[in-house]
Amino acid sequence: MKIETKVLHEGYKPENGGPGTIPIVQSTTYRFDSCDHVAALFDKPTEFMYSRFANPTCDAVEKKIASLEGGVGCMLTSSGQAASLLSILNLCSAGDSFIASSSIYGGTINLFGFTLKKLGIEVIWVDVNATEAEIKAAFKPNTKCVFGETIANPALTVFDFEVWAKAAHEMGVPLIVDNTFATPYLCRPFEWGADIVVHSTTKYMDGHAVQGGGCIVDSGKFDWEAAYKKSGKFADMVEPDESYHGLCYVGDFGNAAYIVKARTQLMRDFGCYPAAQSAFYLNMGLETLPIRMERYCSNAKKVAEFFKGSDKIAKVSYPGLEGDAYYERAKKYLPLGTCGVISISIKGGRSAAVRFMDALQLCCDEVHVADIRTCVLHPASATHRQLTDEQLVAAGIDGGMVRVSVGLENVDDIIEDLKRGLSAI
């Protein structure tokens, strides 16, 4: 099936006479007829037993997302940040390091650079446009994985999958990619060499700004056992897990080892699993994802062209716009479009950007992005406020930058409101 069909039919198969849409199983518990049955699940988890681990409604949505991305398994989380956190903790322990592109979401920069540092895990920042040799040169003996973002928020750099995947794999570690802005409709990172994908489902996959969420998807392609034999890394994927009665993830679950370990170890201990109601809402958003993404991309390109023609705009960053620094890379990896988010830099810096935003009436000033409605944000004052000036520069952000998330309104109405904002400068 093509993706437009998968979003409607994958994950849940109605039984004869059963409900046509995914039922909401609002229960924390599941009942069994014998003590031995329950005990067997604590030796090898193969069924639902407690909703901190898994839930039937969430499971159906997980199966759908895994199919959309082309993976062997998916685990929903309570937020995109939780997904990014667990994706790293599933591989790294205190004393380990990992490499990350410096051009990623500001909240993730804070998570990696400050919070994980407190846990004894080091992030090694590498420029998003680094060569394969430069990426490999950043490795340390304790480096366990590489992390990047398909379309960075808000710098809108485009990740060069093939370069980063080759470097990661030649060094014997997996590549994790945040695919939030692209969604599996515009880009499927597994087809370009990524091993693990994370999403903030709060954004386009939900689309309606009704609930937060995230997910981790496992491609099933990384050979953990081979990597362990070669370097000694990833022992906990291969050797018995003492915290789960000697379970061997590769031995017992094969190429789904990563995602099963994430659920049985990390979700068990951190408990950042979404409610069934949240998964139900997420599924409703997923069902219209292809149609919405087409409209987001169409509207955003027209808005980007409008900004390009304004003498009050110093810079327009939109990979779908001809002449953009990432236009050619976007054509390769994102041929259907580059989402609805545009970054502009307004002449006059921070004060001019604030005047522009405060004059808008249709476009909402909100701490969100990828909404069904057009919204704007000043990253240096909000999402990236915690970064130093040097980190802001590395993330491609200046004081005049405004992130414009183009929604699904009539594009002429959007542009009229943007004209109102520019007239205030």
C-alpha positions in Angstrom: 0.0 0.0 0.0 1.0 3.6 -0.6 1.3 5.9 2.4 -2.0 7.7 1.6 -3.7 4.2 2.1 -1.5 3.2 5.0 -2.5 6.1 7.2 -6.2 4.9 7.0 -5.8 1.1 7.1 -2.6 0.1 8.9 -2.3 -0.7 12.6 -5.9 -1.7 13.3 -8.0 -4.4 11.5 -11.7 -4.3 12.5 -13.2 -7.7 13.2 -16.5 -8.8 11.7 -19.1 -6.7 13.4 -16.4 -4.7 15.3 -15.9 -1.0 15.5 -14.6 0.7 12.3 -12.2 3.0 14.1 -9.6 2.2 16.7 -11.3 1.7 20.1 -10.1 3.6 23.1 -9.1 1.0 25.7 -9.1 3.1 28.8 -7.7 0.6 31.2 -4.4 0.3 33.2 -4.7 -3.4 33.7 -5.3 -6.7 31.9 -6.7 -9.8 33.5 -5.4 -13.3 33.3 -6.7 -16.7 34.4 -3.5 -18.1 35.9 -0.5 -17.0 37.9 1.8 -18.9 35.4 0.5 -16.8 32.5 1.5 -13.6 34.3 4.8 -15.0 35.4 5.6 -15.9 31.8 5.1 -12.3 30.7 7.7 -11.2 33.3 10.1 -13.6 31.6 9.4 -12.6 28.1 6.9 -9.7 27.4 4.7 -10.7 24.5 1.2 -9.5 25.6 -0.4 -6.5 27.3 0.0 -6.6 31.0 0.1 -3.0 32.3 -0.4 0.2 30.5 2.8 1.8 31.6 4.4 -0.6 29.1 1.8 -0.9 26.4 -1.9 -0.3 25.6 -4.1 -1.8 22.8 -5.0 1.7 21.5 -1.4 2.9 21.6 -0.3 -0.4 20.1 -2.5 0.1 17.0 -1.1 3.6 16.4 2.5 2.3 17.0 2.0 -0.4 14.3 0.7 2.3 11.9 3.7 4.6 12.5 6.1 1.7 12.1 4.5 0.9 8.8 4.6 4.5 7.6 8.3 4.7 8.4 9.1 1.2 7.2 10.3 0.0 10.6 9.9 -3.2 12.5 8.5 -1.6 15.6 7.5 1.7 17.3 7.0 2.9 20.8 4.9 5.9 21.7 6.1 8.3 24.3 4.5 11.2 26.2 6.5 13.8 24.3 9.1 14.3 21.5 11.7 15.2 24.2 11.0 11.8 25.9 11.5 10.1 22.6 14.9 11.8 22.0 15.9 11.1 25.6 15.1 7.4 25.5 16.6 6.9 22.1 20.0 7.9 23.5 19.6 6.2 26.9 18.8 3.0 25.2 22.4 3.0 23.9 24.4 5.2 26.2 25.3 4.9 29.9 27.4 7.1 32.2 30.9 7.4 30.7 29.7 7.1 27.1 29.5 9.7 24.4 27.5 10.3 21.2 27.8 12.7 18.2 25.0 15.1 17.3 24.6 17.6 14.5 24.8 21.2 16.0 21.7 22.1 13.9 18.9 20.5 15.8 15.9 21.7 17.9 16.9 24.0 20.8 15.1 21.9 23.4 17.1 18.9 22.2 20.3 20.9 22.4 19.6 21.6 26.1 18.6 18.0 26.8 21.9 16.7 25.2 24.2 19.4 26.3 23.1 20.0 29.9 20.8 17.3 31.2 22.6 14.3 29.8 25.9 15.8 30.9 24.6 15.6 34.5 24.1 11.9 33.9 27.7 11.4 32.7 26.9 11.2 29.0 28.8 13.5 26.7 27.5 15.0 23.4 30.0 15.8 20.8 28.7 18.6 18.5 29.5 18.4 14.8 28.5 20.9 12.1 25.5 19.8 10.0 27.5 20.3 6.8 30.6 18.3 8.0 32.2 15.9 5.7 32.4 12.2 6.4 36.0 12.6 7.4 35.2 15.4 9.9 32.4 13.4 11.4 34.6 10.3 11.9 37.3 12.5 13.4 35.0 13.5 16.1 34.5 10.0 17.3 35.9 8.8 20.6 36.4 5.1 21.7 33.2 5.4 23.9 31.0 7.0 21.2 27.8 4.9 20.9 25.6 6.6 18.2 25.1 9.6 16.0 22.0 11.9 16.0 20.7 14.3 13.4 17.5 16.1 12.3 15.9 15.8 8.9 14.8 19.4 8.8 16.2 21.3 11.7 13.9 23.4 13.9 14.1 26.4 13.3 17.3 26.8 11.2 15.7 24.6 8.4 19.0 23.0 7.5 18.6 19.7 5.6 20.5 16.7 6.9 22.7 14.9 4.5 21.7 11.3 5.4 24.1 9.5 3.1 27.2 11.3 4.5 26.2 10.9 8.1 25.0 7.3 7.8 28.2 6.2 6.1 30.3 7.8 8.8 28.2 6.2 11.6 28.2 2.8 10.1 31.9 2.7 9.2 32.5 3.6 12.9 30.2 0.8 13.9 27.4 2.7 15.5 23.7 3.5 14.6 22.3 6.7 13.2 19.3 8.2 15.0 17.3 10.9 13.1 14.6 13.2 14.3 12.1 13.2 11.4 9.5 15.5 13.1 9.2 18.3 10.4 9.4 16.0 7.4 7.1 13.3 8.7 7.2 9.9 6.9 5.1 11.5 4.1 7.9 13.8 2.9 10.9 11.7 4.0 11.6 8.2 5.3 15.1 8.2 6.8 15.4 4.4 6.8 15.5 4.5 3.0 18.6 6.7 3.3 20.6 4.7 5.9 19.2 5.8 9.3 18.7 3.1 11.9 16.4 4.7 14.4 13.8 7.5 13.9 12.2 9.7 16.5 9.3 12.1 16.2 7.6 14.8 18.2 4.1 13.7 17.2 2.9 16.9 18.8 3.7 18.6 15.5 2.5 17.6 12.0 1.6 14.0 12.9 -1.1 15.3 15.3 -1.5 18.5 13.4 -4.3 20.0 15.5 -2.4 21.1 18.6 -4.6 19.0 20.9 -2.1 16.8 22.7 1.6 16.3 23.1 3.4 13.1 22.2 6.4 11.4 20.6 7.6 8.1 19.3 10.7 6.0 18.5 10.8 3.8 15.5 13.3 1.0 15.0 14.3 0.1 11.4 15.5 -3.4 12.5 18.5 -3.0 10.2 21.4 -2.4 12.6 23.3 -5.5 13.4 23.9 -5.2 17.2 25.5 -8.6 17.5 28.1 -7.9 14.8 28.9 -4.5 16.3 29.3 -6.2 19.7 31.7 -8.8 18.4 33.7 -6.2 16.6 34.0 -3.4 19.3 32.5 -4.7 22.5 29.8 -2.0 22.3 26.1 -2.7 22.8 26.7 -5.6 25.2 23.3 -5.0 26.8 21.6 -5.7 23.5 23.3 -9.2 23.3 24.1 -10.3 26.9 21.4 -11.3 29.4 19.5 -8.4 31.0 19.7 -9.0 34.8 16.8 -6.5 35.4 14.5 -8.7 33.3 15.2 -12.3 34.3 18.1 -12.8 31.9 16.2 -11.7 28.8 18.5 -11.5 25.7 17.2 -8.9 23.4 18.9 -10.0 20.2 18.6 -13.7 21.0 14.9 -13.5 21.9 13.6 -10.7 19.6 16.1 -10.6 16.7 16.0 -7.4 14.7 13.4 -5.8 17.0 15.9 -5.9 19.9 16.3 -2.1 20.1 12.7 -1.2 20.4 11.9 -4.1 22.8 14.7 -3.1 25.0 13.5 0.5 25.0 10.1 -0.7 26.2 11.0 -3.4 28.7 13.9 -1.4 30.3 13.3 2.3 29.8 9.5 2.6 29.6 9.3 0.3 32.5 11.5 2.6 34.6 10.6 6.1 33.3 6.9 5.5 32.6 6.6 8.2 30.0 3.9 6.4 28.1 0.9 8.3 26.6 -2.7 7.7 27.5 -5.0 5.7 25.2 -7.0 8.9 24.6 -3.9 10.7 23.4 -3.1 7.9 20.9 -6.7 8.0 19.6 -6.3 11.8 18.9 -2.9 11.1 17.3 -4.5 8.5 15.0 -7.1 11.0 13.8 -4.3 13.4 12.8 -2.4 10.6 11.0 -5.4 9.8 8.9 -5.2 13.2 7.1 -1.4 13.6 7.2 -0.7 13.2 3.4 -3.4 15.7 2.5 -2.3 18.2 5.1 1.4 18.0 4.2 0.6 18.8 0.6 -1.3 21.9 1.6 1.3 23.0 4.2 4.1 22.7 1.5 2.0 24.5 -1.1 1.1 27.4 1.2 4.6 27.7 2.6 6.3 28.0 -0.8 4.0 30.9 -1.7 4.6 32.6 1.6 8.4 32.1 1.2 8.2 33.7 -2.2 6.3 36.6 -0.7 9.0 37.1 1.9 11.7 36.8 -0.7 10.2 39.9 -2.4 10.1 42.1 0.6 12.9 44.7 1.2 12.3 44.4 5.0 13.5 40.8 5.1 17.3 40.2 5.3 17.1 36.5 4.8 14.5 33.8 4.0 15.3 30.2 4.9 13.1 27.6 3.2 14.7 24.6 1.6 11.9 24.3 -0.9 12.7 27.8 -2.3 15.0 27.9 -5.3 18.3 29.5 -4.3 18.1 28.4 -0.7 21.4 26.9 0.6 19.7 23.5 1.1 17.5 23.5 -2.1 19.5 20.9 -3.9 19.8 18.6 -0.9 16.1 19.0 -0.3 15.3 18.0 -3.9 17.3 14.8 -3.2 15.9 13.8 0.1 12.5 15.6 0.2 11.2 15.7 -3.4 7.5 16.1 -2.3 8.2 19.3 -0.3 9.9 20.6 2.8 7.1 21.2 5.3 5.3 24.4 6.2 7.9 26.0 8.4 9.8 29.1 7.2 12.5 31.0 9.0 13.0 34.7 8.2 15.4 37.2 9.5 14.0 40.7 9.7 16.1 43.7 9.1 16.5 45.7 12.3 17.0 42.7 14.6 15.1 41.7 17.7 13.1 45.0 18.1 11.9 44.9 14.5 11.0 41.2 14.8 8.9 41.9 17.9 7.0 44.8 16.2 6.3 42.6 13.2 4.9 39.8 15.4 2.8 42.0 17.7 1.1 43.6 14.6 -0.2 40.2 13.3 -3.9 39.4 13.8 -4.5 36.1 11.9 -1.1 34.5 12.7 -0.9 33.4 16.3 2.1 34.1 18.5 2.4 30.8 20.3 5.0 28.4 21.6 4.2 25.8 19.0 4.9 24.8 15.4 3.4 22.6 12.7 -0.1 23.6 13.7 -3.2 23.5 11.4 -3.3 27.3 12.0 -0.5 29.7 11.0 1.6 30.6 14.0 4.8 32.6 14.6 7.6 32.5 17.2 10.7 34.4 18.1 13.2 31.6 18.8 15.9 33.7 20.5 13.3 34.8 23.1 11.4 31.5 23.5 12.4 28.0 22.4 16.2 28.8 22.2 16.3 31.4 25.0 18.5 29.1 27.1 21.3 29.0 24.5 24.4 31.2 24.6 25.2 33.6 21.7 27.7 31.1 20.4 25.1 28.3 20.5 22.6 30.5 18.8 25.0 31.1 15.9 25.7 27.4 15.7 22.0 26.7 15.5 21.6 29.3 12.7 19.6 31.8 14.8 19.9 35.5 15.2 17.9 38.2 17.0 15.8 39.1 13.9 14.8 35.5 13.2 11.1 34.7 13.3 9.8 31.2 12.7 6.7 31.2 10.6 4.7 27.9 10.7 2.3 28.3 7.7 -1.1 26.7 8.4 -4.0 25.5 6.2 -5.8 28.8 5.9 -6.3 30.4 2.4 -2.8 31.5 1.5 -4.0 34.9 0.4 -5.4 35.6 3.9 -2.1 34.5 5.4 -0.1 36.8 3.1 -2.4 39.8 3.9 -1.8 39.4 7.6 2.0 39.1 7.0 1.8 42.4 5.0 0.1 44.0 8.1 3.0 42.8 10.2 5.7 44.1 7.9 4.0 47.5 7.6 4.5 47.9 11.4 8.3 47.9 10.9 
